[in-house]
């Protein structure tokens, strides 16, 4: 947890733990990864981190693994429209104008 938009550190953690290969593919076998939230805010690249985690979530079951993504307080704040910790770059990483709101909407 607490990746807070730091894509480089997220990649480093996932690769050093043997969960992700150099091409970004799931390499964790039957490991269960639980991401405990706070992917977003403070840093500048939560969009790419979410994309990576969603991709790994799709790939892991094919190898007998699983990726479980929990909502942290920063995701909850964003779902409630509280963007006070969002940086402009992080907002841009989630898509064009309105992307942050759409990403954290009930149907996002």
Jmol script that loads the backbone (N, CA, C; Angstrom):
load data "model"
ATOM      1  N   UNK A   1       0.801  -1.201   0.000  1.00  0.00           N
ATOM      2  CA  UNK A   1       0.000   0.000   0.000  1.00  0.00           C
ATOM      3  C   UNK A   1       0.840   1.259   0.000  1.00  0.00           C
ATOM      4  N   UNK A   2       0.164   2.368  -0.023  1.00  0.00           N
ATOM      5  CA  UNK A   2       0.796   3.688   0.042  1.00  0.00           C
ATOM      6  C   UNK A   2       1.798   3.938  -1.083  1.00  0.00           C
ATOM      7  N   UNK A   3       1.444   3.553  -2.289  1.00  0.00           N
ATOM      8  CA  UNK A   3       2.297   3.844  -3.449  1.00  0.00           C
ATOM      9  C   UNK A   3       2.214   5.316  -3.826  1.00  0.00           C
ATOM     10  N   UNK A   4       1.093   5.931  -3.560  1.00  0.00           N
ATOM     11  CA  UNK A   4       0.879   7.369  -3.753  1.00  0.00           C
ATOM     12  C   UNK A   4       1.470   7.925  -5.046  1.00  0.00           C
ATOM     13  N   UNK A   5       1.127   7.300  -6.157  1.00  0.00           N
ATOM     14  CA  UNK A   5       1.491   7.851  -7.456  1.00  0.00           C
ATOM     15  C   UNK A   5       2.958   7.752  -7.823  1.00  0.00           C
ATOM     16  N   UNK A   6       3.751   6.974  -7.097  1.00  0.00           N
ATOM     17  CA  UNK A   6       5.180   6.829  -7.393  1.00  0.00           C
ATOM     18  C   UNK A   6       5.377   5.587  -8.257  1.00  0.00           C
ATOM     19  N   UNK A   7       5.261   5.781  -9.561  1.00  0.00           N
ATOM     20  CA  UNK A   7       5.311   4.675 -10.515  1.00  0.00           C
ATOM     21  C   UNK A   7       6.653   3.952 -10.488  1.00  0.00           C
ATOM     22  N   UNK A   8       7.744   4.695 -10.412  1.00  0.00           N
ATOM     23  CA  UNK A   8       9.066   4.062 -10.403  1.00  0.00           C
ATOM     24  C   UNK A   8       9.222   3.125  -9.208  1.00  0.00           C
ATOM     25  N   UNK A   9       8.813   3.573  -8.035  1.00  0.00           N
ATOM     26  CA  UNK A   9       8.910   2.723  -6.845  1.00  0.00           C
ATOM     27  C   UNK A   9       7.953   1.534  -6.936  1.00  0.00           C
ATOM     28  N   UNK A  10       6.776   1.746  -7.503  1.00  0.00           N
ATOM     29  CA  UNK A  10       5.824   0.643  -7.666  1.00  0.00           C
ATOM     30  C   UNK A  10       6.428  -0.444  -8.550  1.00  0.00           C
ATOM     31  N   UNK A  11       7.033  -0.033  -9.671  1.00  0.00           N
ATOM     32  CA  UNK A  11       7.682  -1.004 -10.561  1.00  0.00           C
ATOM     33  C   UNK A  11       8.822  -1.718  -9.847  1.00  0.00           C
ATOM     34  N   UNK A  12       9.630  -0.967  -9.132  1.00  0.00           N
ATOM     35  CA  UNK A  12      10.763  -1.540  -8.409  1.00  0.00           C
ATOM     36  C   UNK A  12      10.293  -2.577  -7.387  1.00  0.00           C
ATOM     37  N   UNK A  13       9.272  -2.248  -6.636  1.00  0.00           N
ATOM     38  CA  UNK A  13       8.739  -3.174  -5.633  1.00  0.00           C
ATOM     39  C   UNK A  13       8.227  -4.452  -6.294  1.00  0.00           C
ATOM     40  N   UNK A  14       7.416  -4.293  -7.343  1.00  0.00           N
ATOM     41  CA  UNK A  14       6.827  -5.459  -8.002  1.00  0.00           C
ATOM     42  C   UNK A  14       7.881  -6.353  -8.638  1.00  0.00           C
ATOM     43  N   UNK A  15       8.915  -5.766  -9.223  1.00  0.00           N
ATOM     44  CA  UNK A  15       9.960  -6.583  -9.849  1.00  0.00           C
ATOM     45  C   UNK A  15      10.859  -7.233  -8.804  1.00  0.00           C
ATOM     46  N   UNK A  16      11.231  -6.498  -7.779  1.00  0.00           N
ATOM     47  CA  UNK A  16      12.101  -7.081  -6.738  1.00  0.00           C
ATOM     48  C   UNK A  16      11.417  -8.208  -5.976  1.00  0.00           C
ATOM     49  N   UNK A  17      10.103  -8.132  -5.865  1.00  0.00           N
ATOM     50  CA  UNK A  17       9.363  -9.211  -5.210  1.00  0.00           C
ATOM     51  C   UNK A  17       9.116 -10.394  -6.144  1.00  0.00           C
ATOM     52  N   UNK A  18       9.511 -10.247  -7.413  1.00  0.00           N
ATOM     53  CA  UNK A  18       9.329 -11.321  -8.380  1.00  0.00           C
ATOM     54  C   UNK A  18       7.914 -11.455  -8.890  1.00  0.00           C
ATOM     55  N   UNK A  19       7.135 -10.391  -8.765  1.00  0.00           N
ATOM     56  CA  UNK A  19       5.739 -10.425  -9.200  1.00  0.00           C
ATOM     57  C   UNK A  19       5.541  -9.896 -10.608  1.00  0.00           C
ATOM     58  N   UNK A  20       6.511  -9.145 -11.108  1.00  0.00           N
ATOM     59  CA  UNK A  20       6.399  -8.538 -12.428  1.00  0.00           C
ATOM     60  C   UNK A  20       7.750  -8.623 -13.131  1.00  0.00           C
ATOM     61  N   UNK A  21       7.719  -9.027 -14.412  1.00  0.00           N
ATOM     62  CA  UNK A  21       8.938  -9.124 -15.196  1.00  0.00           C
ATOM     63  C   UNK A  21       9.324  -7.800 -15.826  1.00  0.00           C
ATOM     64  N   UNK A  22      10.438  -7.823 -16.559  1.00  0.00           N
ATOM     65  CA  UNK A  22      10.965  -6.604 -17.183  1.00  0.00           C
ATOM     66  C   UNK A  22      10.021  -6.009 -18.216  1.00  0.00           C
ATOM     67  N   UNK A  23       9.166  -6.829 -18.792  1.00  0.00           N
ATOM     68  CA  UNK A  23       8.196  -6.344 -19.782  1.00  0.00           C
ATOM     69  C   UNK A  23       6.858  -5.981 -19.138  1.00  0.00           C
ATOM     70  N   UNK A  24       6.792  -6.032 -17.817  1.00  0.00           N
ATOM     71  CA  UNK A  24       5.571  -5.674 -17.101  1.00  0.00           C
ATOM     72  C   UNK A  24       4.593  -6.811 -16.922  1.00  0.00           C
ATOM     73  N   UNK A  25       5.011  -8.024 -17.262  1.00  0.00           N
ATOM     74  CA  UNK A  25       4.129  -9.187 -17.194  1.00  0.00           C
ATOM     75  C   UNK A  25       4.131  -9.803 -15.794  1.00  0.00           C
ATOM     76  N   UNK A  26       3.038 -10.493 -15.461  1.00  0.00           N
ATOM     77  CA  UNK A  26       2.933 -11.189 -14.178  1.00  0.00           C
ATOM     78  C   UNK A  26       3.943 -12.331 -14.145  1.00  0.00           C
ATOM     79  N   UNK A  27       4.769 -12.380 -13.141  1.00  0.00           N
ATOM     80  CA  UNK A  27       5.746 -13.456 -12.963  1.00  0.00           C
ATOM     81  C   UNK A  27       5.626 -14.069 -11.568  1.00  0.00           C
ATOM     82  N   UNK A  28       4.538 -13.786 -10.884  1.00  0.00           N
ATOM     83  CA  UNK A  28       4.371 -14.219  -9.503  1.00  0.00           C
ATOM     84  C   UNK A  28       3.826 -15.613  -9.311  1.00  0.00           C
ATOM     85  N   UNK A  29       3.565 -16.333 -10.421  1.00  0.00           N
ATOM     86  CA  UNK A  29       3.033 -17.683 -10.271  1.00  0.00           C
ATOM     87  C   UNK A  29       1.754 -17.682  -9.464  1.00  0.00           C
ATOM     88  N   UNK A  30       1.713 -18.529  -8.414  1.00  0.00           N
ATOM     89  CA  UNK A  30       0.485 -18.660  -7.624  1.00  0.00           C
ATOM     90  C   UNK A  30       0.436 -17.716  -6.414  1.00  0.00           C
ATOM     91  N   UNK A  31       1.263 -16.690  -6.438  1.00  0.00           N
ATOM     92  CA  UNK A  31       1.279 -15.699  -5.355  1.00  0.00           C
ATOM     93  C   UNK A  31      -0.027 -14.905  -5.325  1.00  0.00           C
ATOM     94  N   UNK A  32      -0.455 -14.540  -4.146  1.00  0.00           N
ATOM     95  CA  UNK A  32      -1.588 -13.629  -3.979  1.00  0.00           C
ATOM     96  C   UNK A  32      -1.026 -12.290  -3.522  1.00  0.00           C
ATOM     97  N   UNK A  33      -1.207 -11.273  -4.348  1.00  0.00           N
ATOM     98  CA  UNK A  33      -0.778  -9.909  -4.037  1.00  0.00           C
ATOM     99  C   UNK A  33      -1.990  -9.127  -3.546  1.00  0.00           C
ATOM    100  N   UNK A  34      -1.886  -8.553  -2.367  1.00  0.00           N
ATOM    101  CA  UNK A  34      -2.948  -7.696  -1.838  1.00  0.00           C
ATOM    102  C   UNK A  34      -2.392  -6.283  -1.768  1.00  0.00           C
ATOM    103  N   UNK A  35      -2.943  -5.392  -2.585  1.00  0.00           N
ATOM    104  CA  UNK A  35      -2.541  -3.987  -2.584  1.00  0.00           C
ATOM    105  C   UNK A  35      -3.523  -3.282  -1.657  1.00  0.00           C
ATOM    106  N   UNK A  36      -3.016  -2.722  -0.584  1.00  0.00           N
ATOM    107  CA  UNK A  36      -3.887  -2.232   0.488  1.00  0.00           C
ATOM    108  C   UNK A  36      -4.314  -0.774   0.346  1.00  0.00           C
ATOM    109  N   UNK A  37      -4.299  -0.260  -0.868  1.00  0.00           N
ATOM    110  CA  UNK A  37      -4.833   1.069  -1.113  1.00  0.00           C
ATOM    111  C   UNK A  37      -3.808   2.175  -1.101  1.00  0.00           C
ATOM    112  N   UNK A  38      -4.312   3.380  -1.271  1.00  0.00           N
ATOM    113  CA  UNK A  38      -3.498   4.591  -1.376  1.00  0.00           C
ATOM    114  C   UNK A  38      -2.523   4.521  -2.549  1.00  0.00           C
ATOM    115  N   UNK A  39      -3.041   4.101  -3.690  1.00  0.00           N
ATOM    116  CA  UNK A  39      -2.284   4.138  -4.942  1.00  0.00           C
ATOM    117  C   UNK A  39      -2.184   5.583  -5.418  1.00  0.00           C
ATOM    118  N   UNK A  40      -3.192   6.366  -5.142  1.00  0.00           N
ATOM    119  CA  UNK A  40      -3.311   7.707  -5.707  1.00  0.00           C
ATOM    120  C   UNK A  40      -2.890   8.809  -4.731  1.00  0.00           C
ATOM    121  N   UNK A  41      -2.808  10.015  -5.282  1.00  0.00           N
ATOM    122  CA  UNK A  41      -2.495  11.259  -4.562  1.00  0.00           C
ATOM    123  C   UNK A  41      -1.005  11.372  -4.217  1.00  0.00           C
ATOM    124  N   UNK A  42      -0.613  12.592  -3.978  1.00  0.00           N
ATOM    125  CA  UNK A  42       0.743  13.000  -3.589  1.00  0.00           C
ATOM    126  C   UNK A  42       1.757  12.867  -4.721  1.00  0.00           C
ATOM    127  N   UNK A  43       1.864  11.720  -5.353  1.00  0.00           N
ATOM    128  CA  UNK A  43       2.796  11.541  -6.466  1.00  0.00           C
ATOM    129  C   UNK A  43       2.168  11.962  -7.777  1.00  0.00           C
ATOM    130  N   UNK A  44       2.854  11.660  -8.866  1.00  0.00           N
ATOM    131  CA  UNK A  44       2.421  12.175 -10.167  1.00  0.00           C
ATOM    132  C   UNK A  44       1.961  11.120 -11.168  1.00  0.00           C
ATOM    133  N   UNK A  45       1.891   9.852 -10.789  1.00  0.00           N
ATOM    134  CA  UNK A  45       1.627   8.836 -11.811  1.00  0.00           C
ATOM    135  C   UNK A  45       0.737   7.696 -11.323  1.00  0.00           C
ATOM    136  N   UNK A  46      -0.361   8.010 -10.670  1.00  0.00           N
ATOM    137  CA  UNK A  46      -1.237   6.925 -10.227  1.00  0.00           C
ATOM    138  C   UNK A  46      -1.924   6.246 -11.410  1.00  0.00           C
ATOM    139  N   UNK A  47      -2.166   6.966 -12.498  1.00  0.00           N
ATOM    140  CA  UNK A  47      -2.788   6.364 -13.684  1.00  0.00           C
ATOM    141  C   UNK A  47      -2.014   5.153 -14.181  1.00  0.00           C
ATOM    142  N   UNK A  48      -0.706   5.289 -14.447  1.00  0.00           N
ATOM    143  CA  UNK A  48       0.067   4.127 -14.885  1.00  0.00           C
ATOM    144  C   UNK A  48       0.143   3.007 -13.841  1.00  0.00           C
ATOM    145  N   UNK A  49       0.141   3.363 -12.569  1.00  0.00           N
ATOM    146  CA  UNK A  49       0.156   2.318 -11.535  1.00  0.00           C
ATOM    147  C   UNK A  49      -1.148   1.529 -11.581  1.00  0.00           C
ATOM    148  N   UNK A  50      -2.287   2.227 -11.655  1.00  0.00           N
ATOM    149  CA  UNK A  50      -3.566   1.523 -11.750  1.00  0.00           C
ATOM    150  C   UNK A  50      -3.602   0.633 -12.985  1.00  0.00           C
ATOM    151  N   UNK A  51      -3.142   1.139 -14.129  1.00  0.00           N
ATOM    152  CA  UNK A  51      -3.133   0.330 -15.358  1.00  0.00           C
ATOM    153  C   UNK A  51      -2.300  -0.925 -15.170  1.00  0.00           C
ATOM    154  N   UNK A  52      -1.141  -0.784 -14.540  1.00  0.00           N
ATOM    155  CA  UNK A  52      -0.276  -1.934 -14.281  1.00  0.00           C
ATOM    156  C   UNK A  52      -0.965  -2.930 -13.359  1.00  0.00           C
ATOM    157  N   UNK A  53      -1.539  -2.447 -12.275  1.00  0.00           N
ATOM    158  CA  UNK A  53      -2.204  -3.344 -11.326  1.00  0.00           C
ATOM    159  C   UNK A  53      -3.412  -4.036 -11.950  1.00  0.00           C
ATOM    160  N   UNK A  54      -4.184  -3.318 -12.760  1.00  0.00           N
ATOM    161  CA  UNK A  54      -5.339  -3.932 -13.426  1.00  0.00           C
ATOM    162  C   UNK A  54      -4.873  -5.006 -14.413  1.00  0.00           C
ATOM    163  N   UNK A  55      -3.787  -4.732 -15.147  1.00  0.00           N
ATOM    164  CA  UNK A  55      -3.251  -5.715 -16.087  1.00  0.00           C
ATOM    165  C   UNK A  55      -2.771  -6.960 -15.332  1.00  0.00           C
ATOM    166  N   UNK A  56      -2.017  -6.751 -14.250  1.00  0.00           N
ATOM    167  CA  UNK A  56      -1.546  -7.883 -13.452  1.00  0.00           C
ATOM    168  C   UNK A  56      -2.714  -8.657 -12.850  1.00  0.00           C
ATOM    169  N   UNK A  57      -3.770  -7.941 -12.486  1.00  0.00           N
ATOM    170  CA  UNK A  57      -4.970  -8.580 -11.943  1.00  0.00           C
ATOM    171  C   UNK A  57      -5.601  -9.514 -12.981  1.00  0.00           C
ATOM    172  N   UNK A  58      -5.530  -9.128 -14.258  1.00  0.00           N
ATOM    173  CA  UNK A  58      -6.043  -9.974 -15.339  1.00  0.00           C
ATOM    174  C   UNK A  58      -5.120 -11.159 -15.624  1.00  0.00           C
ATOM    175  N   UNK A  59      -3.808 -10.938 -15.537  1.00  0.00           N
ATOM    176  CA  UNK A  59      -2.830 -11.970 -15.891  1.00  0.00           C
ATOM    177  C   UNK A  59      -2.612 -13.004 -14.791  1.00  0.00           C
ATOM    178  N   UNK A  60      -2.640 -12.601 -13.538  1.00  0.00           N
ATOM    179  CA  UNK A  60      -2.275 -13.482 -12.423  1.00  0.00           C
ATOM    180  C   UNK A  60      -3.068 -14.793 -12.379  1.00  0.00           C
ATOM    181  N   UNK A  61      -4.391 -14.777 -12.574  1.00  0.00           N
ATOM    182  CA  UNK A  61      -5.140 -16.031 -12.483  1.00  0.00           C
ATOM    183  C   UNK A  61      -4.702 -17.081 -13.507  1.00  0.00           C
ATOM    184  N   UNK A  62      -4.170 -16.658 -14.635  1.00  0.00           N
ATOM    185  CA  UNK A  62      -3.706 -17.604 -15.654  1.00  0.00           C
ATOM    186  C   UNK A  62      -2.531 -18.427 -15.150  1.00  0.00           C
ATOM    187  N   UNK A  63      -1.820 -17.903 -14.144  1.00  0.00           N
ATOM    188  CA  UNK A  63      -0.679 -18.609 -13.554  1.00  0.00           C
ATOM    189  C   UNK A  63      -1.026 -19.161 -12.170  1.00  0.00           C
ATOM    190  N   UNK A  64      -2.288 -19.048 -11.772  1.00  0.00           N
ATOM    191  CA  UNK A  64      -2.707 -19.532 -10.463  1.00  0.00           C
ATOM    192  C   UNK A  64      -2.600 -18.502  -9.354  1.00  0.00           C
ATOM    193  N   UNK A  65      -2.256 -17.265  -9.708  1.00  0.00           N
ATOM    194  CA  UNK A  65      -2.125 -16.197  -8.717  1.00  0.00           C
ATOM    195  C   UNK A  65      -3.357 -15.321  -8.657  1.00  0.00           C
ATOM    196  N   UNK A  66      -3.253 -14.278  -7.869  1.00  0.00           N
ATOM    197  CA  UNK A  66      -4.376 -13.349  -7.725  1.00  0.00           C
ATOM    198  C   UNK A  66      -3.846 -11.992  -7.280  1.00  0.00           C
ATOM    199  N   UNK A  67      -4.471 -10.940  -7.781  1.00  0.00           N
ATOM    200  CA  UNK A  67      -4.168  -9.578  -7.341  1.00  0.00           C
ATOM    201  C   UNK A  67      -5.453  -9.000  -6.771  1.00  0.00           C
ATOM    202  N   UNK A  68      -5.413  -8.641  -5.511  1.00  0.00           N
ATOM    203  CA  UNK A  68      -6.568  -8.072  -4.815  1.00  0.00           C
ATOM    204  C   UNK A  68      -6.266  -6.606  -4.545  1.00  0.00           C
ATOM    205  N   UNK A  69      -7.143  -5.729  -5.020  1.00  0.00           N
ATOM    206  CA  UNK A  69      -6.948  -4.290  -4.860  1.00  0.00           C
ATOM    207  C   UNK A  69      -7.967  -3.747  -3.866  1.00  0.00           C
ATOM    208  N   UNK A  70      -7.482  -3.281  -2.734  1.00  0.00           N
ATOM    209  CA  UNK A  70      -8.345  -2.685  -1.722  1.00  0.00           C
ATOM    210  C   UNK A  70      -8.373  -1.166  -1.887  1.00  0.00           C
ATOM    211  N   UNK A  71      -9.404  -0.553  -1.382  1.00  0.00           N
ATOM    212  CA  UNK A  71      -9.542   0.899  -1.444  1.00  0.00           C
ATOM    213  C   UNK A  71      -8.948   1.494  -0.173  1.00  0.00           C
ATOM    214  N   UNK A  72      -8.026   2.429  -0.346  1.00  0.00           N
ATOM    215  CA  UNK A  72      -7.455   3.147   0.787  1.00  0.00           C
ATOM    216  C   UNK A  72      -8.202   4.448   1.025  1.00  0.00           C
ATOM    217  N   UNK A  73      -7.801   5.164   2.051  1.00  0.00           N
ATOM    218  CA  UNK A  73      -8.498   6.406   2.364  1.00  0.00           C
ATOM    219  C   UNK A  73      -8.349   7.441   1.249  1.00  0.00           C
ATOM    220  N   UNK A  74      -7.246   7.427   0.503  1.00  0.00           N
ATOM    221  CA  UNK A  74      -7.092   8.405  -0.576  1.00  0.00           C
ATOM    222  C   UNK A  74      -7.995   8.073  -1.764  1.00  0.00           C
ATOM    223  N   UNK A  75      -8.200   6.787  -2.063  1.00  0.00           N
ATOM    224  CA  UNK A  75      -9.167   6.440  -3.099  1.00  0.00           C
ATOM    225  C   UNK A  75     -10.569   6.851  -2.658  1.00  0.00           C
ATOM    226  N   UNK A  76     -10.889   6.596  -1.395  1.00  0.00           N
ATOM    227  CA  UNK A  76     -12.203   6.983  -0.868  1.00  0.00           C
ATOM    228  C   UNK A  76     -12.393   8.496  -0.938  1.00  0.00           C
ATOM    229  N   UNK A  77     -11.367   9.255  -0.566  1.00  0.00           N
ATOM    230  CA  UNK A  77     -11.464  10.718  -0.648  1.00  0.00           C
ATOM    231  C   UNK A  77     -11.759  11.153  -2.081  1.00  0.00           C
ATOM    232  N   UNK A  78     -11.059  10.543  -3.056  1.00  0.00           N
ATOM    233  CA  UNK A  78     -11.290  10.892  -4.453  1.00  0.00           C
ATOM    234  C   UNK A  78     -12.696  10.511  -4.886  1.00  0.00           C
ATOM    235  N   UNK A  79     -13.192   9.373  -4.422  1.00  0.00           N
ATOM    236  CA  UNK A  79     -14.556   8.958  -4.753  1.00  0.00           C
ATOM    237  C   UNK A  79     -15.577   9.952  -4.204  1.00  0.00           C
ATOM    238  N   UNK A  80     -15.217  10.617  -3.116  1.00  0.00           N
ATOM    239  CA  UNK A  80     -16.101  11.611  -2.505  1.00  0.00           C
ATOM    240  C   UNK A  80     -15.870  13.013  -3.068  1.00  0.00           C
ATOM    241  N   UNK A  81     -14.994  13.128  -4.072  1.00  0.00           N
ATOM    242  CA  UNK A  81     -14.730  14.424  -4.693  1.00  0.00           C
ATOM    243  C   UNK A  81     -13.711  15.276  -3.966  1.00  0.00           C
ATOM    244  N   UNK A  82     -12.983  14.700  -3.035  1.00  0.00           N
ATOM    245  CA  UNK A  82     -11.960  15.424  -2.279  1.00  0.00           C
ATOM    246  C   UNK A  82     -10.606  15.180  -2.944  1.00  0.00           C
ATOM    247  N   UNK A  83     -10.166  16.158  -3.729  1.00  0.00           N
ATOM    248  CA  UNK A  83      -8.938  16.026  -4.509  1.00  0.00           C
ATOM    249  C   UNK A  83      -7.805  16.882  -3.957  1.00  0.00           C
ATOM    250  N   UNK A  84      -7.855  17.229  -2.694  1.00  0.00           N
ATOM    251  CA  UNK A  84      -6.874  18.178  -2.143  1.00  0.00           C
ATOM    252  C   UNK A  84      -5.439  17.673  -2.195  1.00  0.00           C
ATOM    253  N   UNK A  85      -5.220  16.361  -2.247  1.00  0.00           N
ATOM    254  CA  UNK A  85      -3.857  15.831  -2.301  1.00  0.00           C
ATOM    255  C   UNK A  85      -3.431  15.454  -3.719  1.00  0.00           C
ATOM    256  N   UNK A  86      -4.287  15.705  -4.688  1.00  0.00           N
ATOM    257  CA  UNK A  86      -3.988  15.366  -6.079  1.00  0.00           C
ATOM    258  C   UNK A  86      -3.080  16.422  -6.701  1.00  0.00           C
ATOM    259  N   UNK A  87      -2.001  15.978  -7.314  1.00  0.00           N
ATOM    260  CA  UNK A  87      -1.132  16.907  -8.028  1.00  0.00           C
ATOM    261  C   UNK A  87      -1.662  17.079  -9.448  1.00  0.00           C
ATOM    262  N   UNK A  88      -1.352  18.193 -10.104  1.00  0.00           N
ATOM    263  CA  UNK A  88      -1.777  18.364 -11.494  1.00  0.00           C
ATOM    264  C   UNK A  88      -1.277  17.236 -12.401  1.00  0.00           C
ATOM    265  N   UNK A  89      -0.032  16.799 -12.200  1.00  0.00           N
ATOM    266  CA  UNK A  89       0.516  15.724 -13.032  1.00  0.00           C
ATOM    267  C   UNK A  89      -0.219  14.406 -12.784  1.00  0.00           C
ATOM    268  N   UNK A  90      -0.575  14.134 -11.537  1.00  0.00           N
ATOM    269  CA  UNK A  90      -1.304  12.905 -11.232  1.00  0.00           C
ATOM    270  C   UNK A  90      -2.690  12.951 -11.856  1.00  0.00           C
ATOM    271  N   UNK A  91      -3.337  14.093 -11.785  1.00  0.00           N
ATOM    272  CA  UNK A  91      -4.645  14.245 -12.420  1.00  0.00           C
ATOM    273  C   UNK A  91      -4.529  13.993 -13.917  1.00  0.00           C
ATOM    274  N   UNK A  92      -3.497  14.537 -14.550  1.00  0.00           N
ATOM    275  CA  UNK A  92      -3.277  14.322 -15.986  1.00  0.00           C
ATOM    276  C   UNK A  92      -3.007  12.850 -16.290  1.00  0.00           C
ATOM    277  N   UNK A  93      -2.363  12.130 -15.361  1.00  0.00           N
ATOM    278  CA  UNK A  93      -2.041  10.716 -15.598  1.00  0.00           C
ATOM    279  C   UNK A  93      -3.285   9.841 -15.652  1.00  0.00           C
ATOM    280  N   UNK A  94      -4.404  10.358 -15.172  1.00  0.00           N
ATOM    281  CA  UNK A  94      -5.653   9.597 -15.163  1.00  0.00           C
ATOM    282  C   UNK A  94      -6.512   9.866 -16.391  1.00  0.00           C
ATOM    283  N   UNK A  95      -6.016  10.665 -17.320  1.00  0.00           N
ATOM    284  CA  UNK A  95      -6.745  10.901 -18.553  1.00  0.00           C
ATOM    285  C   UNK A  95      -7.001  12.368 -18.797  1.00  0.00           C
ATOM    286  N   UNK A  96      -7.717  12.654 -19.888  1.00  0.00           N
ATOM    287  CA  UNK A  96      -7.997  14.052 -20.232  1.00  0.00           C
ATOM    288  C   UNK A  96      -8.858  14.725 -19.168  1.00  0.00           C
ATOM    289  N   UNK A  97      -9.134  15.991 -19.383  1.00  0.00           N
ATOM    290  CA  UNK A  97      -9.913  16.766 -18.411  1.00  0.00           C
ATOM    291  C   UNK A  97     -11.150  15.987 -17.969  1.00  0.00           C
ATOM    292  N   UNK A  98     -11.345  15.921 -16.677  1.00  0.00           N
ATOM    293  CA  UNK A  98     -12.457  15.157 -16.122  1.00  0.00           C
ATOM    294  C   UNK A  98     -12.116  13.694 -15.880  1.00  0.00           C
ATOM    295  N   UNK A  99     -10.895  13.293 -16.225  1.00  0.00           N
ATOM    296  CA  UNK A  99     -10.489  11.896 -16.076  1.00  0.00           C
ATOM    297  C   UNK A  99     -10.435  11.427 -14.634  1.00  0.00           C
ATOM    298  N   UNK A 100      -9.970  12.296 -13.750  1.00  0.00           N
ATOM    299  CA  UNK A 100      -9.888  11.927 -12.328  1.00  0.00           C
ATOM    300  C   UNK A 100     -11.294  11.685 -11.786  1.00  0.00           C
ATOM    301  N   UNK A 101     -12.209  12.601 -12.078  1.00  0.00           N
ATOM    302  CA  UNK A 101     -13.584  12.454 -11.615  1.00  0.00           C
ATOM    303  C   UNK A 101     -14.204  11.175 -12.176  1.00  0.00           C
ATOM    304  N   UNK A 102     -13.955  10.907 -13.461  1.00  0.00           N
ATOM    305  CA  UNK A 102     -14.509   9.709 -14.090  1.00  0.00           C
ATOM    306  C   UNK A 102     -13.900   8.438 -13.502  1.00  0.00           C
ATOM    307  N   UNK A 103     -12.589   8.459 -13.253  1.00  0.00           N
ATOM    308  CA  UNK A 103     -11.908   7.274 -12.718  1.00  0.00           C
ATOM    309  C   UNK A 103     -12.427   6.895 -11.341  1.00  0.00           C
ATOM    310  N   UNK A 104     -12.797   7.892 -10.550  1.00  0.00           N
ATOM    311  CA  UNK A 104     -13.233   7.619  -9.185  1.00  0.00           C
ATOM    312  C   UNK A 104     -14.749   7.713  -9.010  1.00  0.00           C
ATOM    313  N   UNK A 105     -15.482   7.809 -10.115  1.00  0.00           N
ATOM    314  CA  UNK A 105     -16.945   7.805 -10.053  1.00  0.00           C
ATOM    315  C   UNK A 105     -17.426   6.396  -9.707  1.00  0.00           C
ATOM    316  N   UNK A 106     -18.651   6.281  -9.271  1.00  0.00           N
ATOM    317  CA  UNK A 106     -19.210   4.986  -8.879  1.00  0.00           C
ATOM    318  C   UNK A 106     -19.111   3.959 -10.001  1.00  0.00           C
ATOM    319  N   UNK A 107     -19.197   4.395 -11.248  1.00  0.00           N
ATOM    320  CA  UNK A 107     -19.123   3.471 -12.382  1.00  0.00           C
ATOM    321  C   UNK A 107     -17.764   3.517 -13.074  1.00  0.00           C
ATOM    322  N   UNK A 108     -16.769   4.156 -12.427  1.00  0.00           N
ATOM    323  CA  UNK A 108     -15.437   4.332 -13.030  1.00  0.00           C
ATOM    324  C   UNK A 108     -14.517   3.181 -12.812  1.00  0.00           C
TER     325      UNK A 108
END
end "model"
wireframe off; spacefill off
backbone 0.3
color backbone group
